[in-house]
C-alpha cells in the first residue's frame, strides 16, 4: 500500500515538472525544412561576398618605373591590384576617383630598412601600429613598403591584414672587416667547404642513378648559411666603406659566384670595375662624407659621383639616408623623410634621373625579393601608388596622395602635418569655391556707409520720406520738386 502511494506521489511530482516543458517544447524547437536551409546558405554567401575595392586615378602623368611614360592617363585598381593603365579606361560607377590632373603618378617608394615607421617591434604580425604618427609621416614622404629585419612590410593605415609580405627574400649578414682578420679567414673557409660539398653533391646526383647504394655526401661541418648563399636561397649582405674591404668582398663574390649586397661603399667608386664584375648591389648614402687617408697615394675618400660611377660599372644602386627613422628634432634633412632628396643628390653627382628613381623603387624591391609585387606600376602588381604635385626628386614637391593596396592611405589635405603648406586647389570635377574666403563684405552695410549725412537730402528718396537728421531750411530749394511744375511758374511770371 505504501509503495503504491509513493509511486502515485512521484508520478504526480514528475507530471508537474514535465508539463511546462512539454508545452514549451514546440515553441523552442521550430521545424526546419530543406528550403529554409537553402535560404540560410544563400544569405551566408551574400554576407561573405564583400564589395570590390575599386579606385581610379584619373588624368595624371604616369611614370611606370619601367621606362614608360603616359601623359594624362588613368590607372584603375581592383581589390588591391592594378587592373588597367592607359587611355579610355572604362571606369565603373562605384569606383572611388582621384582627379590627378596636372599631377604625377609614381610607384610607391621602397626602403630596405627603417626604424620606427611601424610603431612596434618583435613579431610584426602582432606589433604593427596602424595608427602610428611615424607611419603617417612615412607615407607623407611617399614610402609604402619598408624592410623590417628579414621581412618586408607595407605601411597600411587602420588595418594590419596583409601588411607583412610573406614571399620575400631573406638578407643574411656576413662578417668581413679588416679589424678582424681571423673572421675574414673563417668566412672564406666556410665558403670553400660549402662549395666543395655542392660539387660533391652534384656528382652524387649523377652517379646515384646508376648506383642506387651510393651514399650521399655528408653535411657534417658545413656552414648552413654559406650553403644557403651559394644555393641562392639567401642574399649575402656586407657592411663596408673602405676600399680594401670592398675589394676583398668583390673578389670573394667572384670566386664563389654569388652577388653581394654591400651597404656603405663610400669608396666604391675607386674599385667600381671590380664591384661591377661581382654583380654587386650597393646601398649608399650620396651625402655621406669620408675623408681620404692622406698617407696613401691611391684614390680614396667619398665622392659626389660615387653613385654615377658605380652605376656605369654595372652595379645596382639603392639609396638610403644616413638616419633610417623619423627625426622631429634632430639633424634636419637627414632622416628617412628626405629619401627623395638623397636620390636627387645622386643626380647632382651624375646619376641619371631614371636610375635615381629606380634606386628608391625597383632596386630595393629586387634586393628584398618582392619586385614581382611592388617597385613599378604594371598590370597585375600591387596598387601601391603615390601622387605628387611635381617632380619626385624636387625638394619642393609634396606627396598629395599615397595609395597602398588600392586604398588611400594618405591624403595631404586630410592630415595636419602639411595641409597648411600650398593647399591643393579644388578639383576641376568639384564645384568652384574659394580656398580662403577671407572677410565677406556685407553689401547692405556698404550701401548704408555710402549714403550722405542727414544734413543733405537724398535726391533719390521718394516724396514724403525725410532723411535722418535735421530738417532742411525753407529758403533752400527743394530738389525733390518735380521738374514739370517749373515751366508753369514761368508762364505766371510772364
HELIX and SHEET records of a PDB file:
HELIX    1   1 UNK A    2  UNK A   28  1                                  27    
HELIX    2   2 UNK A   34  UNK A   48  1                                  15    
HELIX    3   3 UNK A  124  UNK A  127  1                                   4    
HELIX    4   4 UNK A  133  UNK A  140  1                                   8    
HELIX    5   5 UNK A  181  UNK A  207  1                                  27    
HELIX    6   6 UNK A  224  UNK A  230  1                                   7    
HELIX    7   7 UNK A  243  UNK A  256  1                                  14    
HELIX    8   8 UNK A  268  UNK A  271  5                                   4    
HELIX    9   9 UNK A  272  UNK A  277  1                                   6    
HELIX   10  10 UNK A  306  UNK A  312  1                                   7    
HELIX   11  11 UNK A  336  UNK A  338  5                                   3    
HELIX   12  12 UNK A  339  UNK A  348  1                                  10    
HELIX   13  13 UNK A  353  UNK A  358  1                                   6    
HELIX   14  14 UNK A  362  UNK A  367  1                                   6    
HELIX   15  15 UNK A  412  UNK A  414  5                                   3    
HELIX   16  16 UNK A  443  UNK A  450  1                                   8    
HELIX   17  17 UNK A  484  UNK A  493  1                                  10    
SHEET    1   A 4 UNK A  81  UNK A  86  0                                        
SHEET    2   A 4 UNK A  69  UNK A  78 -1                                        
SHEET    3   A 4 UNK A  54  UNK A  63 -1                                        
SHEET    4   A 4 UNK A  96  UNK A  99  1                                        
SHEET    1   B 7 UNK A  81  UNK A  86  0                                        
SHEET    2   B 7 UNK A  69  UNK A  78 -1                                        
SHEET    3   B 7 UNK A  54  UNK A  63 -1                                        
SHEET    4   B 7 UNK A 104  UNK A 107  1                                        
SHEET    5   B 7 UNK A 385  UNK A 388 -1                                        
SHEET    6   B 7 UNK A 399  UNK A 404 -1                                        
SHEET    7   B 7 UNK A 407  UNK A 411 -1                                        
SHEET    1   C 4 UNK A 109  UNK A 111  0                                        
SHEET    2   C 4 UNK A 143  UNK A 148  1                                        
SHEET    3   C 4 UNK A 151  UNK A 154 -1                                        
SHEET    4   C 4 UNK A 164  UNK A 165 -1                                        
SHEET    1   D 5 UNK A 171  UNK A 173  0                                        
SHEET    2   D 5 UNK A 235  UNK A 240  1                                        
SHEET    3   D 5 UNK A 261  UNK A 264  1                                        
SHEET    4   D 5 UNK A 281  UNK A 284  1                                        
SHEET    5   D 5 UNK A 316  UNK A 319  1                                        
END                                                                             
